[in-house]
Amino acid sequence: MESEVFSANSSTVVVAHELKAPLSLMRQLALSLELERDIDRAHQISEKIVVTSDRAIRQVNDLTKIARLDEALFEMEPVNPRMVCDDVVNELWRLFRFNHRELRLEYRNKKRLVVGNRQLLYSVVYNFCLNAMNYGGEELPSIVSISDKYGTKIRIAVRDFGPAIPTKIWREIKDGFVKQPVDIAMRPGSSGLGLYIAAKFTNYMQGDFGLIRHRDGTSFYIDLPVSGQLSLV
Amino acid sequence: MIAIIEDDKGWEDYYQQLLADYDLKCFHDGLAAVQWMDKTVPDLVILDILLTGPTGFAVLNEMQSYPELAKVPVIVVSSVAMSEDELAKYGVRAVFDKGDMMPQDLLKSVQAALEGARNGK
């Protein structure tokens, strides 16, 4: 059952812990807002509260979607991956900026559509980007790319320039897929909740989920079949 | 100098704003902090426990291995529920839960730890 995330105690603890981080930060920011006398700084704090809450709400929404995957409410349709990626980047650029990170787009395929679900693909790319934000360094930007794969698939990938994933964890992801969020699912210190969500949605869309381990970072990707329909954009 | 070891940039920014009157040095992982402390002894360490890479416990253990660093007061601010008694043996002066911490309490604790360090307590 897909809603195993709520049934296993360890997973619930991991999910609760991951959601506690933005909630507790919002609380601290709200408390500091009360003390702030400078209007510009108060505005910055309130903007931080908004982007932090947006992120927490999206995670909760994604977890709700996981519980509803069995109901088959998410239809497969032709989706323009470029528009999805543009929307994700538009939503996340401010959060990246707050975290002193940069997010860039590199489209090698601009026209072709994929077969998938727009909402789920959006969540996959969004979670890849959040993962890149958390683990990428400040010096180099994270890169969202869209490229052809074998002519029959389109690859949407997010590359970060952070610490490399340990071999053991890399093998676990390659071999076992992501069955549930665990304490060190992806990288030390990460619950991997975002990647767990991405893996679930990719599986639902019958896409391929994977990662490429670079010497100076990691690319997480989703491969989806090309749609026969042409983009009008 | 206060060393802040916190891998969440949102929290790091928050500390920089709250502790703007102090000289801060921020680290996103324990390893970089330990390497820095090899050459510089901070007056205080503010430490998260669940970090990217080695956890806060690894940092505490490492600090205990060196006499100069073992004396440095540590304030733990984490989402993991822990008691001060559990961590007292690591030189931890105060433990705050990120979920219910009050900014004023952290400020008081920082001030007390720095004064204590100056007075050799």
Contacts between the chains, C-beta under 8 A, distances in Angstrom:
chain1	res1	chain2	res2	distance
A	17	B	50	7.9
A	17	B	79	6.0
A	17	B	80	7.9
A	20	B	79	5.1
A	20	B	98	7.2
A	20	B	99	5.9
A	21	B	8	6.4
A	21	B	79	6.1
A	21	B	98	7.4
A	22	B	10	7.8
A	23	B	99	7.2
A	24	B	79	6.5
A	24	B	97	8.0
A	24	B	98	3.9
A	24	B	99	4.5
A	24	B	101	7.8
A	25	B	8	7.4
A	25	B	10	4.9
A	25	B	11	6.1
A	25	B	14	6.7
A	25	B	98	7.5
A	27	B	99	7.3
A	28	B	11	8.0
A	28	B	14	5.6
A	28	B	98	7.6
A	28	B	101	7.0
A	28	B	103	6.6
A	29	B	14	6.7
A	31	B	102	6.8
A	31	B	103	5.4
A	32	B	14	7.1
A	32	B	17	6.6
A	32	B	18	6.4
A	32	B	103	5.8
A	35	B	103	7.1
A	41	B	17	7.6
A	45	B	17	7.8
A	48	B	10	7.1
A	48	B	13	7.5
A	52	B	10	6.3
A	98	B	9	7.3
A	98	B	10	7.0
A	98	B	13	7.1
A	99	B	9	3.9
A	99	B	10	6.9
A	100	B	9	6.3
A	101	B	9	7.7
A	134	B	7	7.9
A	134	B	52	7.8
A	135	B	52	7.0
A	163	B	52	7.2
A	163	B	53	7.1
A	187	B	52	6.6
A	188	B	51	8.0
A	188	B	52	6.1
A	188	B	53	5.2
A	188	B	54	7.7
A	189	B	7	6.3
A	189	B	50	5.6
A	189	B	51	5.3
A	189	B	52	4.1
A	189	B	53	6.5
A	189	B	55	7.4
A	190	B	52	7.3
